[in-house]
């Protein structure tokens, strides 16, 4: 399989989740198909959180479900992504300093999430043609810990098919001609999920 360059793009319109089917996962090699390297929401249901949920409660949800990122929803529409890094990092303090709120307990997911229009996505068709190593290289190149994987049935609607997690890929993708995982890339923030969204 020949290496290809994946091109993340911004999002417009609304994001919805696909219908779910069930499939077992497997180990990932550098040259394996990239579709094996993502959390596919047709096989694993994502964990979501309401934008009005208090951030400490959202972090408790992440711990309970064993994930480090949640899709943020409003009226069953995806409006953003929140990560454990967002909650435990500087974002709550920055929000409090620039708002009329005074207490950490007042900070909601919607206040510090990465909004829908600021998320990057790659097209499902491109993922189907790519290798796991191509996907990991793309995440590193764009400096993101997550990329949404979308199907675009129209210009105003994106079906969020899955999520690519740099942390997951760095643990699971073996270097070419190697039996072990790649050396972790330490650049960028740490807001990846343990096993993607479940």
GUDOBA-299110 format. One record per residue (C-alpha): x, z, y; residue in three letters. Coordinates in nm, 4 decimals. Layout:
<vokols>
+----------+----------+----------+------+
!       xx !       zz !       yy ! romi !
+----------+----------+----------+------+
!        X !        Z !        Y !  ALA !
...
+----------+----------+----------+------+
</vokols>
This chain:
<vokols>
+----------+----------+----------+------+
!       xx !       zz !       yy ! romi !
+----------+----------+----------+------+
!   0.0000 !   0.0000 !   0.0000 !  UNK !
!   0.1386 !  -0.0978 !   0.3385 !  UNK !
!   0.1645 !   0.1603 !   0.6193 !  UNK !
!  -0.0837 !   0.1174 !   0.9016 !  UNK !
!  -0.1159 !   0.2777 !   1.2427 !  UNK !
!  -0.4365 !   0.4734 !   1.2947 !  UNK !
!  -0.5688 !   0.4850 !   1.6493 !  UNK !
!  -0.7696 !   0.7919 !   1.7566 !  UNK !
!  -1.0279 !   0.7346 !   2.0267 !  UNK !
!  -1.2561 !   0.9403 !   2.2438 !  UNK !
!  -1.6179 !   1.0041 !   2.1533 !  UNK !
!  -1.9396 !   0.9076 !   2.3292 !  UNK !
!  -2.3059 !   0.9653 !   2.2564 !  UNK !
!  -2.3978 !   1.2245 !   1.9975 !  UNK !
!  -2.2461 !   1.3356 !   1.6667 !  UNK !
!  -2.4481 !   1.4022 !   1.3517 !  UNK !
!  -2.3547 !   1.5044 !   0.9979 !  UNK !
!  -2.4029 !   1.2757 !   0.6945 !  UNK !
!  -2.6039 !   1.3640 !   0.3853 !  UNK !
!  -2.4003 !   1.5590 !   0.1306 !  UNK !
!  -2.2922 !   1.4707 !  -0.2234 !  UNK !
!  -2.0569 !   1.6731 !  -0.4443 !  UNK !
!  -1.7089 !   1.5729 !  -0.5719 !  UNK !
!  -1.4028 !   1.7630 !  -0.6912 !  UNK !
!  -1.0829 !   1.7475 !  -0.4839 !  UNK !
!  -0.7313 !   1.6800 !  -0.6165 !  UNK !
!  -0.3650 !   1.7066 !  -0.5162 !  UNK !
!  -0.2423 !   1.4711 !  -0.2437 !  UNK !
!   0.0687 !   1.2550 !  -0.2500 !  UNK !
!   0.2181 !   1.0756 !   0.0530 !  UNK !
!   0.1062 !   0.7346 !  -0.0780 !  UNK !
!  -0.2359 !   0.8510 !  -0.2027 !  UNK !
!  -0.5443 !   0.7211 !  -0.0214 !  UNK !
!  -0.6152 !   0.9071 !   0.3020 !  UNK !
!  -0.9768 !   0.9611 !   0.1927 !  UNK !
!  -0.8386 !   1.2221 !  -0.0491 !  UNK !
!  -0.6680 !   1.4047 !   0.2397 !  UNK !
!  -0.9733 !   1.4797 !   0.4522 !  UNK !
!  -1.2589 !   1.7218 !   0.4193 !  UNK !
!  -1.5418 !   1.4773 !   0.3518 !  UNK !
!  -1.8730 !   1.6199 !   0.4681 !  UNK !
!  -2.0607 !   1.4074 !   0.2156 !  UNK !
!  -1.8843 !   1.6208 !  -0.0502 !  UNK !
!  -1.8302 !   1.9556 !   0.1254 !  UNK !
!  -2.0768 !   2.0924 !   0.3782 !  UNK !
!  -1.9144 !   2.1975 !   0.7069 !  UNK !
!  -1.9558 !   2.5456 !   0.8451 !  UNK !
!  -2.1123 !   2.5328 !   1.1899 !  UNK !
!  -2.1657 !   2.7811 !   1.4696 !  UNK !
!  -2.4069 !   2.7919 !   1.7608 !  UNK !
!  -2.2462 !   2.7532 !   2.1027 !  UNK !
!  -2.4098 !   3.0783 !   2.2186 !  UNK !
!  -2.2487 !   3.2924 !   1.9453 !  UNK !
!  -2.0076 !   3.5614 !   2.0677 !  UNK !
!  -1.6477 !   3.4587 !   1.9897 !  UNK !
!  -1.5586 !   3.7681 !   1.7843 !  UNK !
!  -1.8650 !   3.7072 !   1.5653 !  UNK !
!  -1.7546 !   3.3436 !   1.5226 !  UNK !
!  -1.4074 !   3.4617 !   1.4195 !  UNK !
!  -1.5673 !   3.6973 !   1.1644 !  UNK !
!  -1.7618 !   3.3954 !   1.0313 !  UNK !
!  -1.4340 !   3.2051 !   0.9896 !  UNK !
!  -1.2807 !   3.4940 !   0.7968 !  UNK !
!  -1.5909 !   3.5329 !   0.5779 !  UNK !
!  -1.6009 !   3.1613 !   0.4907 !  UNK !
!  -1.2239 !   3.1194 !   0.4627 !  UNK !
!  -1.1898 !   2.8568 !   0.7383 !  UNK !
!  -1.0069 !   2.8414 !   1.0689 !  UNK !
!  -1.2327 !   2.5967 !   1.2508 !  UNK !
!  -1.6062 !   2.5538 !   1.3019 !  UNK !
!  -1.8085 !   2.2631 !   1.4328 !  UNK !
!  -2.0124 !   2.3844 !   1.7301 !  UNK !
!  -2.3781 !   2.2808 !   1.7389 !  UNK !
!  -2.6687 !   2.2845 !   1.9815 !  UNK !
!  -3.0102 !   2.1830 !   1.8520 !  UNK !
!  -2.8510 !   2.0400 !   1.5335 !  UNK !
!  -2.6162 !   1.8165 !   1.7373 !  UNK !
!  -2.2387 !   1.8604 !   1.7372 !  UNK !
!  -2.1159 !   1.9625 !   2.0814 !  UNK !
!  -1.7577 !   2.0686 !   2.0048 !  UNK !
!  -1.5019 !   2.2384 !   1.7821 !  UNK !
!  -1.3849 !   2.6019 !   1.7943 !  UNK !
!  -1.0808 !   2.7339 !   1.6107 !  UNK !
!  -0.9341 !   3.0720 !   1.5333 !  UNK !
!  -0.6447 !   2.9782 !   1.7621 !  UNK !
!  -0.8911 !   2.9147 !   2.0469 !  UNK !
!  -1.0422 !   3.2606 !   1.9978 !  UNK !
!  -0.7181 !   3.4509 !   1.9395 !  UNK !
!  -0.5139 !   3.2571 !   2.1947 !  UNK !
!  -0.5256 !   3.2377 !   2.5730 !  UNK !
!  -0.8584 !   3.0605 !   2.6165 !  UNK !
!  -1.0792 !   3.3738 !   2.6386 !  UNK !
!  -0.8551 !   3.5296 !   2.9059 !  UNK !
!  -0.8326 !   3.2022 !   3.0981 !  UNK !
!  -1.2111 !   3.1729 !   3.0876 !  UNK !
!  -1.2600 !   3.5301 !   3.2127 !  UNK !
!  -1.0122 !   3.4781 !   3.4978 !  UNK !
!  -1.1983 !   3.1654 !   3.6135 !  UNK !
!  -1.5571 !   3.2877 !   3.5706 !  UNK !
!  -1.7924 !   3.5618 !   3.6869 !  UNK !
!  -1.7750 !   3.7275 !   3.3431 !  UNK !
!  -1.5734 !   4.0477 !   3.3145 !  UNK !
!  -1.5615 !   4.1458 !   2.9468 !  UNK !
!  -1.4263 !   3.9809 !   2.6313 !  UNK !
!  -1.7551 !   4.0631 !   2.4561 !  UNK !
!  -1.9341 !   3.8306 !   2.7013 !  UNK !
!  -1.7343 !   3.5220 !   2.6008 !  UNK !
!  -1.9343 !   3.2725 !   2.3930 !  UNK !
!  -1.8158 !   2.9906 !   2.1699 !  UNK !
!  -1.9390 !   2.7306 !   2.4191 !  UNK !
!  -1.7198 !   2.8808 !   2.6915 !  UNK !
!  -1.3883 !   2.8130 !   2.5133 !  UNK !
!  -1.4554 !   2.5426 !   2.2516 !  UNK !
!  -1.3086 !   2.1957 !   2.2729 !  UNK !
!  -1.6103 !   1.9930 !   2.3895 !  UNK !
!  -1.7309 !   1.6851 !   2.1999 !  UNK !
!  -1.6036 !   1.4394 !   2.4601 !  UNK !
!  -1.2521 !   1.5920 !   2.4450 !  UNK !
!  -1.2211 !   1.5616 !   2.0660 !  UNK !
!  -1.0382 !   1.2684 !   1.9108 !  UNK !
!  -1.1724 !   1.0763 !   1.6145 !  UNK !
!  -1.0607 !   0.8123 !   1.3706 !  UNK !
!  -1.2924 !   0.5612 !   1.2132 !  UNK !
!  -1.3946 !   0.6077 !   0.8495 !  UNK !
!  -1.3127 !   0.2413 !   0.7798 !  UNK !
!  -0.9544 !   0.2968 !   0.8989 !  UNK !
!  -0.9217 !   0.6105 !   0.6853 !  UNK !
!  -1.0386 !   0.4131 !   0.3815 !  UNK !
!  -0.7500 !   0.1682 !   0.4328 !  UNK !
!  -0.4829 !   0.4287 !   0.5106 !  UNK !
!  -0.2546 !   0.6549 !   0.3052 !  UNK !
!  -0.2397 !   1.0348 !   0.3275 !  UNK !
!   0.1076 !   1.0083 !   0.4826 !  UNK !
!  -0.0286 !   0.7717 !   0.7507 !  UNK !
!  -0.2918 !   1.0288 !   0.8396 !  UNK !
!  -0.0365 !   1.3105 !   0.8626 !  UNK !
!   0.1882 !   1.0916 !   1.0804 !  UNK !
!  -0.1085 !   1.0183 !   1.3086 !  UNK !
!  -0.1930 !   1.3869 !   1.3518 !  UNK !
!   0.1687 !   1.4593 !   1.4412 !  UNK !
!   0.1964 !   1.1591 !   1.6757 !  UNK !
!  -0.1119 !   1.2519 !   1.8793 !  UNK !
!  -0.0239 !   1.6228 !   1.8788 !  UNK !
!  -0.3582 !   1.7380 !   1.7440 !  UNK !
!  -0.4347 !   1.9820 !   1.4678 !  UNK !
!  -0.7658 !   1.8172 !   1.3826 !  UNK !
!  -0.9144 !   1.4715 !   1.4034 !  UNK !
!  -1.2791 !   1.4044 !   1.3346 !  UNK !
!  -1.3505 !   1.1215 !   1.0936 !  UNK !
!  -1.6539 !   0.9256 !   1.2105 !  UNK !
!  -1.8763 !   0.6387 !   1.1123 !  UNK !
!  -2.0198 !   0.4555 !   1.4120 !  UNK !
!  -2.3527 !   0.2933 !   1.3249 !  UNK !
!  -2.4088 !   0.2274 !   1.6978 !  UNK !
!  -2.2267 !   0.2650 !   2.0291 !  UNK !
!  -2.4341 !   0.5723 !   2.1173 !  UNK !
!  -2.4097 !   0.7561 !   1.7852 !  UNK !
!  -2.1233 !   0.8802 !   1.5691 !  UNK !
!  -2.1839 !   1.0222 !   1.2227 !  UNK !
!  -1.9191 !   1.2881 !   1.1681 !  UNK !
!  -1.8090 !   1.1983 !   0.8166 !  UNK !
!  -1.5273 !   1.4520 !   0.7886 !  UNK !
!  -1.2315 !   1.6331 !   0.9350 !  UNK !
!  -0.8577 !   1.5808 !   0.8995 !  UNK !
!  -0.6503 !   1.8981 !   0.9309 !  UNK !
!  -0.2786 !   1.8776 !   1.0046 !  UNK !
!  -0.2134 !   2.2213 !   0.8550 !  UNK !
!  -0.3861 !   2.1250 !   0.5314 !  UNK !
!  -0.1982 !   1.7953 !   0.5100 !  UNK !
!   0.1370 !   1.9602 !   0.5778 !  UNK !
!   0.0757 !   2.1968 !   0.2859 !  UNK !
!  -0.0613 !   1.9380 !   0.0438 !  UNK !
!   0.1104 !   1.6065 !   0.1095 !  UNK !
!   0.4310 !   1.5607 !  -0.0870 !  UNK !
!   0.7153 !   1.3762 !   0.0837 !  UNK !
!   0.7828 !   1.0261 !  -0.0543 !  UNK !
!   0.9879 !   1.0432 !  -0.3782 !  UNK !
!   0.9361 !   1.4217 !  -0.3962 !  UNK !
!   0.7484 !   1.6588 !  -0.6213 !  UNK !
!   0.7022 !   1.9245 !  -0.3517 !  UNK !
!   0.5146 !   1.9488 !  -0.0207 !  UNK !
!   0.6591 !   1.8179 !   0.3042 !  UNK !
!   0.8371 !   2.0542 !   0.5382 !  UNK !
!   0.5815 !   2.1935 !   0.7824 !  UNK !
!   0.5748 !   2.0387 !   1.1284 !  UNK !
!   0.5728 !   2.3209 !   1.3816 !  UNK !
!   0.4733 !   2.1347 !   1.6966 !  UNK !
!   0.1384 !   2.1856 !   1.8659 !  UNK !
!  -0.1230 !   2.4552 !   1.8292 !  UNK !
!  -0.2283 !   2.6230 !   1.5066 !  UNK !
!  -0.6005 !   2.5688 !   1.4818 !  UNK !
!  -0.6291 !   2.4072 !   1.1420 !  UNK !
!  -0.8489 !   2.5180 !   0.8554 !  UNK !
!  -0.7216 !   2.6552 !   0.5261 !  UNK !
!  -0.9000 !   2.3930 !   0.3189 !  UNK !
!  -1.0771 !   2.1994 !   0.5893 !  UNK !
!  -1.4341 !   2.2937 !   0.6733 !  UNK !
!  -1.6397 !   2.3937 !   0.3721 !  UNK !
+----------+----------+----------+------+
</vokols>
